Amino acid sequence: MAAPTGSGKTVVAEHAVAKALGSGRRAFYTTPIKALSNQKYADLVRRHGHDSVGLLTGDNAVNGDAPVVVMTTEVLRNMIYAGSPALRSLSWVVLDEVHYLQDSYRGPVWEEVLIHAPEQVRFVCLSATVSNADELAGWIASARGETETVIEHERPVELVNHYLVHDRSEGGLVQLQTLVGNRPNPEGERFDAPAPTGPRHLQHRQRSRQRWGPPRRPEVVDHLAGSSLLPAIYFIFSRAACDDAARAVLDSGLRLTTRPEARRVREIVAARVAHLDAADLTLLGFDRWSAGLEAGVAAHHAGMVPPFKEAVEACFVEGLVKVVFATETLALGINMPARSVVIESLSKFTGDHHEDLTPSQYTQLTGRAGRRGLDPVGHALVLWSPWHSFDKVAALAASREFVLRSAFKPTYNMVVNLVRRHDRERAHELLGRSFAQYQSDRSVARLTNRRARRQSLLAEAEEAVRCELGDVDEYRRLKREERRAGRERRQRAADEISSAATDLVPGDVLRLRGHRLAVLSVTHRKGRVRVRVIGIDARVETLDEDDFDEPPFASGRVRLPEPFDPRDRPIQRRLTAQLRKAELRHRTRGASAGESAPEREPKAADLAVAACPDLEAHLVAAAERDRLQGQLADVERRLAERSGTLVKQFDLIHALLERRGFVDGWTVTERGELLSRIFHESDLLCAMALSEGLFDDLNPAEVAGLASMLTYEHRSKDLPPAPWFPSKRVRQHSDRLERMARGLIDDEEKIGLRASRMPDPTFLAHAHAWAAGESLDVVLEDELMSGGDFVRNIKTLIDLLRQMAAVAPVPATAASASQAAEALMHGVVAASTEIAAPDDPAGPA
């Protein structure tokens, strides 16, 4: 069933649940995320009672033998592969948000469930409105038999699209309806900014003189309130910007709640954070956050700890919070409809570049606008931007395109489970029943045409790159080398500073920006050097590597008393007295005798092509050529993959598993049995590490740290900090794990498989510290991540550790993994796994 948000799809699902209960059979209700599972569990408990409903997620197992069980889709997939007895009495499965099957990482799970579920199981598949719903239904019919298709395109609440612009001349905001008669409003063109011309450094000045500009966030909220357009979800594609927006509205003095509403907010917040201690609340900025909630304003994003997010959700559902500044993840999350949706920008930063919203993404975001039974219409407001024309906004508003693409591909775990349960012919047949294969059989002609178009465009770009004065690519290569050399110089300087700071000892005297400082202590935290110093004014401060412009140099000494306590005030006063009188020597500089200056490397500016007046155009063309080459290679790869691609991938993975001892022909080995029970992105690497004893001699905290290398991935555009290891033994095991991964990646690349992800030690120190019982303020001291990111990463780690505990071949290792998972479940992490009582929406989060 494909229908817009809020159209009542769940009635069909609840009917299937009632049919199962009425016949004495079981029903499973699956959702893509734990928050949705918790919400649906509460809904079904209210309808059928606690005894009839259970919950199975990575965090919680409640009444798992109940006739109706709510679970994440992965839990059901794992039960199917394990041949769980619970499936024998199963008659109905609800797959909620089935359009998740396009998710690149988790999507294949939905297809695995539909392909491998027992024959007697019937499905209710609920999806957002997608353009190719008939294609999806056709595939489900081919996989499961007779299928009834229900497609609804009309929204239960009409959506009106608006354009919101700040008028610099008149002051205030101008609101314009985007579509008139489902066509772009002709009035909209007057708001388009003329393209900036001339030198880049003058373009900002041109824009500042234009009449129209982007509305400010507090101004938008005030406008929504004055236009009766609250409550609203205000989408901003940046966590930090969501927090900034909530602060800006609060600082502007806007208050959107009444006193009784603020009092109710305090009650909900108190219940939701009851499991968090005062120190953690302070670290998480509780006072500022709760003040915003009481004023009716909040942020909502993955960087927040779950109790904070759930409090925002509870307050919004009750109509207490009037504006939520949210990232796009809210559009995929729990049921939080609003009267209005605001989209601040039609592009978002992916970490590498900016991408424009697709029609499907726009539809998902605006699907939250309009509350059934409360609002006659819903409103979607897009804010003016110099980077997007009014026609672009109108085209998105008018589009209904949302094409579902399969992300199905064989994994190591999938292959070994197919070998366990089926013969080769049947395994190949099951792969051919996937939605991916169903779609690929239809796409070869489209890809062939696309290849021809890309080849034509590539020829044009290659011609535009050519320059009579010289080699444009050589110029680009030298430019890249210069940038790389610059990065290396900066890294060498940082290494020299770190090394010199490490060599400092208490009593050394430093000169720093004209000030005399005496070293009190030198420590290492999270891979960085911290130098505690005292100045002649007796002020004590802690310096780290970033505080030094050059390697620190001990230009003198002061005598330290015995015993020496750097925190003792009388001792500090004596040190400052010595510091004033200390004789200091100067740093010697210059190259060593006989050392010659390095030969000058060729520079891009030396090339003749650098003088070409059209150089910028050549460089743009070269970048376009590279992009087209990448696109063409991608099309060629996809064309090659379409020819029995899944079976080819399966056979390649099977061959790799056989070389590594996980299968022997068509028989699963002991190592393979271990792999068959690990459901994780790094399933094979984890199985290899367990089989080869990598975790066998580690204590629980060390196991947690090492295992985090398999679960954490540093995704920030900033470089990660240097890894920190609690012991030489853990460092050695980390090195072994990385060598294993490199060997696996070499094997994968040789046979054309997508390379596995390398282990990442960035989170190791955090996981080890948390498992060792450290407090949240200590673990997050380096500010590498937010509280919400920390909790999410720890929960992911706990899930893997529990799997390791169940499959580790050495009992002591299994016990250590189990103890590690238990040790991680404390403080804010434990508080984030509590389930709100279904009959009390303000219960503990």
Beta strands, then each sheet from edge to edge (+ up, - down):
strand 1: 26-31
strand 2: 53-56
strand 3: 61-62
strand 4: 68-72
strand 5: 90-95
strand 6: 122-125
strand 7: 158-167
strand 8: 173-177
strand 9: 179-180
strand 10: 183-184
strand 11: 212-213
strand 12: 232-235
strand 13: 297-300
strand 14: 323-326
strand 15: 340-343
strand 16: 347-349
strand 17: 354-356
strand 18: 377-383
strand 19: 508-512
strand 20: 515-525
strand 21: 528-535
strand 22: 540-544
strand 23: 556-557
strand 24: 663-664
strand 25: 667-668
sheet 1: 3+ 2- 4- 1- 5- 6-
sheet 2: 8+ 7- 11+
sheet 3: 8+ 7- 18- 15- 12- 14- 13-
sheet 4: 9+ 10-
sheet 5: 16+ 17-
sheet 6: 22+ 21- 20+ 19- 23+
sheet 7: 24+ 25-
end
